Amino acid sequence: MGTRCGCWGIGLVHVLFILPIQIGATFTSHTITISATRFTLGPAPFTTRTFVGRPAVGKVGTPVRVVANHYALSLLNNITVHHYDVVISPEPTKSLARKVWAEWERAHGAKLGVMAAYDGVKNLFAPKPLPQDHMQFDVVLPATTEGKRAKEFKMTVKLASTINLSELTSFLAKHTSLPNNVLTSIMALDPAGRSFFDPTSRPVDLGGGLNLLSGLFMSVRPGVGTMTLNTDTAYTAFYKPLPMVEFAREVLGRAMPPATQELMPRDLIRLEKMVRLLVVTAKHRGALNPRSRVLKLTRTSAAKTKFTLSPPAPPAEGAAAAAPAGATGSPAKGGKKGAAGKAAAVT
């Protein structure tokens, strides 16, 4: 987008005007009337170009060959990519959406014979079409811990566009301008997960319960005449896989107090900031190993922290008599009605 400027004078007063110019637009002469005086703003018509062409390649200096961390990609003109919009209900977090997608691949993708790439948000790319342009799937994530229910999601997949990579090839060869499908083609070729880390590699101890892992970063970029895969090293910090007490000791930098003693308020705040929303696994439950997310820490020590386990609420009086026939449930073993029968009588 450009601008066109000019000015006119009325007596001793000069007025500056700036008109926006849209790329690719054609303008005719503009006329403004002020106090019955007619002003003509510039000649007409004129047309702006889509892009300003490069005059030539630089020729001054000595050519130098450099080695870059880019690898050329071979593109086939007859490759067709099918782009789908994905909507998951209820809307999950980004990490949970990855789990929903993995379960979809296991439960539905194999049956449909479709291998697709999902960006973790709302875009799905597949080398061949799904049986229908608009499909809905039920995805159930099994319960990972005792006492928690399985999570159910509805995944809706709708065809957005069909892209042929020949358009991208023509654009890179400077045969065409920038069509809308080129940006979508680049997005389809770009890896959904750009950084990869090997948890078995040798970490660097950062202290405070953190390790530094090295990994690989990848990204697909348009180059001169071809697409390239840009690779680079990546580094990020991870929590150490430690017992919770040992992790707390590393965060605070000293030995933990006994179970009968509380932490100092400043230590409690510091530790809570580190472990908030962290997923921990209980190792004392045998084969169950329930996983939980830390929300906050108690202000009392483990020896002084107690909770009350409330029994189930008894059924309301008269509920059993008001229940329809057959809703009282079957008796449990020994001829006595069990808890299931009581629940059925209430409902």
C-alpha positions as CSV (number, residue, x, y, z in Angstrom):
1,M,0.0,0.0,0.0
2,G,1.4,3.4,-1.0
3,T,0.5,7.0,-0.5
4,R,0.2,10.1,-2.7
5,C,0.8,13.5,-1.3
6,G,0.1,17.1,-2.5
7,C,-0.9,20.5,-1.2
8,W,-2.9,23.5,-2.2
9,G,-3.2,27.0,-0.9
10,I,-6.1,29.2,0.0
11,G,-4.7,32.7,0.5
12,L,-2.0,32.3,3.2
13,V,-3.2,28.8,4.3
14,H,-1.7,25.7,2.8
15,V,-3.4,22.3,3.2
16,L,-1.4,19.1,3.0
17,F,-3.3,16.0,1.9
18,I,-2.3,12.3,1.8
19,L,-4.3,9.8,-0.2
20,P,-3.8,6.1,0.4
21,I,-3.1,4.1,-2.8
22,Q,-4.0,0.4,-2.9
23,I,-1.6,-1.9,-4.8
24,G,-3.1,-2.9,-8.1
25,A,-5.7,-0.1,-8.0
26,T,-6.5,2.3,-10.8
27,F,-7.3,5.9,-10.0
28,T,-9.0,8.7,-11.9
29,S,-8.7,12.4,-11.2
30,H,-9.9,13.6,-7.8
31,T,-11.8,16.9,-7.4
32,I,-12.4,18.7,-4.1
33,T,-14.6,21.8,-3.7
34,I,-13.9,24.2,-0.8
35,S,-15.8,27.4,-0.4
36,A,-17.1,27.2,-4.0
37,T,-13.6,26.9,-5.3
38,R,-12.7,23.8,-7.5
39,F,-9.4,22.0,-7.1
40,T,-8.2,19.2,-9.3
41,L,-5.8,16.7,-7.6
42,G,-3.4,15.3,-10.1
43,P,-3.7,13.8,-13.5
44,A,-5.6,10.6,-14.3
45,P,-5.6,7.7,-14.8
46,F,-2.6,5.8,-13.4
47,T,-2.1,2.3,-12.2
48,T,0.2,0.9,-9.5
49,R,2.2,-2.3,-10.0
50,T,1.7,-5.4,-7.8
51,F,5.4,-5.6,-7.0
52,V,8.4,-3.5,-7.9
53,G,10.7,-5.8,-10.0
54,R,14.3,-6.2,-9.1
55,P,16.5,-4.4,-11.7
56,A,19.4,-6.9,-11.8
57,V,21.6,-9.1,-9.7
58,G,24.6,-7.4,-8.0
59,K,27.8,-7.5,-10.1
60,V,30.2,-5.5,-7.9
61,G,32.7,-7.4,-5.7
62,T,33.9,-11.0,-5.7
63,P,31.5,-13.9,-5.7
64,V,31.8,-16.1,-2.6
65,R,30.4,-19.6,-2.2
66,V,28.8,-20.1,1.2
67,V,27.4,-23.2,2.9
68,A,24.0,-22.8,4.5
69,N,22.0,-25.1,6.6
70,H,19.3,-25.4,3.9
71,Y,18.5,-28.6,2.0
72,A,16.7,-28.5,-1.3
73,L,13.3,-30.2,-1.5
74,S,12.2,-32.1,-4.6
75,L,8.6,-31.1,-5.5
76,L,6.5,-33.1,-7.9
77,N,4.0,-31.1,-10.0
78,N,1.3,-33.8,-9.9
79,I,1.0,-33.9,-6.0
80,T,-2.4,-32.8,-4.8
81,V,-2.9,-31.8,-1.1
82,H,-6.3,-31.8,0.5
83,H,-6.8,-29.1,3.1
84,Y,-9.4,-29.7,5.8
85,D,-10.7,-27.5,8.7
86,V,-10.8,-29.3,12.0
87,V,-13.1,-28.4,14.9
88,I,-12.9,-30.3,18.2
89,S,-15.7,-30.0,20.7
90,P,-15.4,-29.3,23.6
91,E,-12.4,-27.2,22.7
92,P,-9.2,-28.8,24.1
93,T,-5.9,-27.2,25.1
94,K,-3.1,-27.5,22.5
95,S,-1.5,-30.4,24.3
96,L,-4.8,-32.2,24.7
97,A,-5.6,-31.6,21.0
98,R,-2.5,-33.6,20.1
99,K,-3.7,-36.5,22.2
100,V,-7.1,-36.3,20.6
101,W,-5.5,-36.4,17.2
102,A,-3.3,-39.4,18.1
103,E,-6.4,-41.2,19.3
104,W,-8.2,-40.3,16.0
105,E,-5.3,-41.7,14.0
106,R,-5.4,-45.0,16.0
107,A,-9.2,-45.4,16.0
108,H,-10.2,-43.9,12.6
109,G,-7.2,-43.0,10.5
110,A,-6.1,-46.6,10.0
111,K,-9.6,-47.7,9.0
112,L,-10.0,-44.9,6.5
113,G,-6.5,-45.6,5.1
114,V,-5.5,-41.9,5.4
115,M,-2.2,-40.6,6.6
116,A,-2.6,-36.9,7.4
117,A,-0.7,-34.1,9.1
118,Y,-2.4,-32.0,11.8
119,D,-1.0,-28.6,13.0
120,G,-2.4,-29.0,16.5
121,V,-4.9,-26.1,16.0
122,K,-7.4,-26.4,13.1
123,N,-5.6,-27.4,9.9
124,L,-5.4,-30.9,8.5
125,F,-3.5,-31.8,5.3
126,A,-3.8,-35.2,3.5
127,P,-2.3,-36.5,0.3
128,K,-5.6,-38.1,-0.6
129,P,-9.2,-37.2,0.1
130,L,-11.4,-38.5,2.9
131,P,-14.5,-40.5,1.9
132,Q,-16.7,-37.4,2.4
133,D,-16.0,-33.7,2.3
134,H,-17.7,-33.2,5.7
135,M,-17.3,-35.9,8.4
136,Q,-17.7,-36.1,12.2
137,F,-16.0,-38.5,14.5
138,D,-16.4,-39.5,18.1
139,V,-13.0,-39.7,19.8
140,V,-12.7,-41.1,23.3
141,L,-9.6,-40.6,25.4
142,P,-9.4,-43.5,27.9
143,A,-9.1,-42.6,31.6
144,T,-5.4,-42.6,32.7
145,T,-6.0,-42.6,36.5
146,E,-8.3,-44.4,38.9
147,G,-11.6,-42.6,39.6
148,K,-11.4,-40.4,36.5
149,R,-13.8,-40.9,33.6
150,A,-12.8,-41.1,29.9
151,K,-13.0,-37.9,28.0
152,E,-15.3,-37.7,24.9
153,F,-14.8,-35.3,22.0
154,K,-16.5,-34.7,18.7
155,M,-14.1,-34.0,15.9
156,T,-15.5,-32.4,12.8
157,V,-13.5,-32.4,9.6
158,K,-14.6,-30.2,6.6
159,L,-12.9,-29.8,3.3
160,A,-11.5,-26.3,2.9
161,S,-9.6,-26.5,-0.4
162,T,-7.7,-28.7,-2.8
163,I,-4.2,-27.6,-3.7
164,N,-1.9,-28.7,-6.4
165,L,1.8,-28.1,-5.7
166,S,2.4,-27.2,-9.3
167,E,1.2,-23.7,-8.4
168,L,4.0,-23.5,-5.8
169,T,6.5,-24.7,-8.4
170,S,5.4,-22.1,-10.9
171,F,5.7,-19.4,-8.3
172,L,9.2,-20.4,-7.3
173,A,10.2,-20.4,-11.0
174,K,8.8,-16.8,-11.3
175,H,6.2,-17.9,-13.9
176,T,3.3,-16.6,-11.9
177,S,2.5,-14.0,-9.2
178,L,1.6,-14.9,-5.6
179,P,-1.7,-16.9,-5.7
180,N,-3.6,-17.6,-2.5
181,N,-2.8,-21.3,-2.6
182,V,0.9,-20.7,-2.4
183,L,0.9,-19.7,1.3
184,T,-1.4,-22.7,2.1
185,S,1.0,-25.0,0.2
186,I,4.0,-23.8,2.2
187,M,2.0,-24.3,5.4
188,A,1.2,-27.9,4.3
189,L,4.9,-28.6,3.8
190,D,6.0,-27.1,7.0
191,P,6.4,-29.6,9.8
192,A,3.7,-29.4,12.5
193,G,6.2,-29.9,15.3
194,R,9.3,-27.8,14.4
195,S,11.6,-28.7,17.3
196,F,12.5,-32.2,18.4
197,F,14.4,-33.2,21.5
198,D,15.9,-36.6,22.5
199,P,15.2,-37.2,26.2
200,T,17.9,-39.9,26.2
201,S,20.6,-37.5,25.2
202,R,23.1,-36.2,27.7
203,P,21.6,-33.2,29.5
204,V,23.3,-30.2,31.0
205,D,22.4,-29.6,34.6
206,L,21.1,-26.0,35.0
207,G,20.3,-26.4,38.7
208,G,17.0,-25.7,40.4
209,G,15.5,-28.9,39.2
210,L,16.1,-28.1,35.5
211,N,18.0,-29.8,32.7
212,L,19.1,-28.3,29.3
213,L,18.5,-30.6,26.3
214,S,19.7,-30.0,22.8
215,G,17.6,-30.8,19.8
216,L,16.8,-30.1,16.2
217,F,14.8,-27.3,14.7
218,M,13.3,-27.7,11.2
219,S,11.3,-25.3,9.0
220,V,10.4,-25.3,5.3
221,R,11.2,-22.1,3.5
222,P,10.8,-20.8,0.0
223,G,14.1,-20.4,-1.8
224,V,15.3,-19.4,-5.3
225,G,13.7,-21.8,-7.7
226,T,12.9,-24.4,-5.0
227,M,11.7,-25.0,-1.4
228,T,14.4,-25.7,1.2
229,L,14.4,-27.4,4.5
230,N,16.1,-25.2,7.1
231,T,17.7,-27.1,10.0
232,D,19.3,-25.7,13.1
233,T,20.2,-26.7,16.6
234,A,17.7,-25.9,19.4
235,Y,18.0,-25.8,23.1
236,T,15.3,-25.7,25.9
237,A,15.0,-26.4,29.6
238,F,13.1,-29.4,30.9
239,Y,12.1,-30.5,34.4
240,K,14.3,-33.2,35.9
241,P,12.5,-36.6,36.3
242,L,13.0,-36.7,40.1
243,P,11.0,-37.7,43.2
244,M,9.0,-34.7,44.4
245,V,11.0,-34.3,47.7
246,E,14.3,-34.5,45.8
247,F,13.0,-32.0,43.3
248,A,11.9,-29.6,46.0
249,R,15.4,-29.9,47.6
250,E,17.0,-28.9,44.3
251,V,14.7,-25.9,43.8
252,L,15.3,-24.6,47.3
253,G,19.0,-25.4,47.3
254,R,19.0,-27.1,50.6
255,A,17.8,-30.2,52.5
256,M,14.0,-30.5,53.1
257,P,12.8,-30.1,56.7
258,P,11.2,-33.1,58.4
259,A,7.6,-34.0,57.8
260,T,6.6,-32.4,61.1
261,Q,7.9,-29.0,60.2
262,E,6.4,-26.5,57.7
263,L,8.3,-24.7,55.1
264,M,9.2,-21.0,55.4
265,P,6.6,-18.8,53.6
266,R,9.2,-17.5,51.1
267,D,10.3,-21.1,50.4
268,L,6.7,-22.2,50.0
269,I,6.0,-19.5,47.5
270,R,9.1,-20.2,45.5
271,L,8.4,-23.9,45.3
272,E,4.8,-23.4,44.4
273,K,5.7,-21.3,41.4
274,M,7.9,-24.1,40.1
275,V,5.5,-27.0,40.6
276,R,2.2,-25.3,39.7
277,L,0.4,-27.1,36.8
278,L,3.2,-29.7,36.8
279,V,2.1,-33.3,36.2
280,V,3.2,-35.8,38.8
281,T,2.9,-39.5,39.0
282,A,2.2,-41.5,42.3
283,K,4.5,-44.5,42.5
284,H,3.1,-46.1,45.6
285,R,-0.2,-47.3,44.1
286,G,1.3,-50.4,42.4
287,A,0.3,-50.9,38.8
288,L,-2.1,-47.9,38.8
289,N,0.4,-45.0,38.8
290,P,-2.2,-42.3,38.8
291,R,-1.1,-38.9,37.3
292,S,-2.3,-35.6,38.7
293,R,-1.7,-32.0,38.1
294,V,-0.4,-29.8,40.9
295,L,-2.6,-26.8,41.6
296,K,-1.2,-25.5,44.9
297,L,0.7,-26.6,48.0
298,T,-0.7,-26.8,51.4
299,R,0.5,-24.3,54.1
300,T,0.8,-27.1,56.7
301,S,3.3,-30.0,56.8
302,A,2.4,-33.5,55.6
303,A,2.0,-34.7,59.3
304,K,-0.5,-31.9,60.1
305,T,-2.5,-32.0,56.8
306,K,-5.8,-33.9,57.1
307,F,-9.0,-34.1,55.1
308,T,-12.4,-35.6,55.8
309,L,-13.7,-38.3,53.5
310,S,-17.5,-37.7,53.4
311,P,-19.7,-40.7,52.8
312,P,-22.2,-40.7,50.0
313,A,-25.4,-38.7,50.8
314,P,-28.3,-41.0,51.8
315,P,-31.3,-41.1,49.5
316,A,-34.1,-38.6,50.2
317,E,-37.1,-39.8,52.2
318,G,-39.9,-41.0,50.1
319,A,-37.8,-41.3,47.0
320,A,-38.0,-45.0,46.9
321,A,-41.8,-45.0,47.2
322,A,-42.1,-42.4,44.5
323,A,-39.9,-44.3,42.1
324,P,-41.6,-46.2,39.3
325,A,-41.8,-49.9,39.3
326,G,-38.6,-51.7,38.3
327,A,-36.4,-48.7,39.3
328,T,-35.4,-50.1,42.7
329,G,-32.5,-52.1,41.3
330,S,-31.6,-55.7,41.9
331,P,-30.6,-57.0,45.4
332,A,-26.9,-57.5,46.0
333,K,-25.4,-60.8,47.2
334,G,-26.8,-62.1,50.5
335,G,-30.3,-60.9,49.6
336,K,-29.6,-57.2,50.8
337,K,-30.0,-54.3,48.5
338,G,-26.6,-52.7,47.7
339,A,-25.5,-49.2,46.9
340,A,-26.4,-49.6,43.2
341,G,-30.0,-50.4,44.2
342,K,-30.2,-47.3,46.4
343,A,-28.9,-45.1,43.6
344,A,-31.4,-46.6,41.2
345,A,-34.2,-45.9,43.7
346,V,-33.2,-42.3,43.9
347,T,-33.1,-41.8,40.2
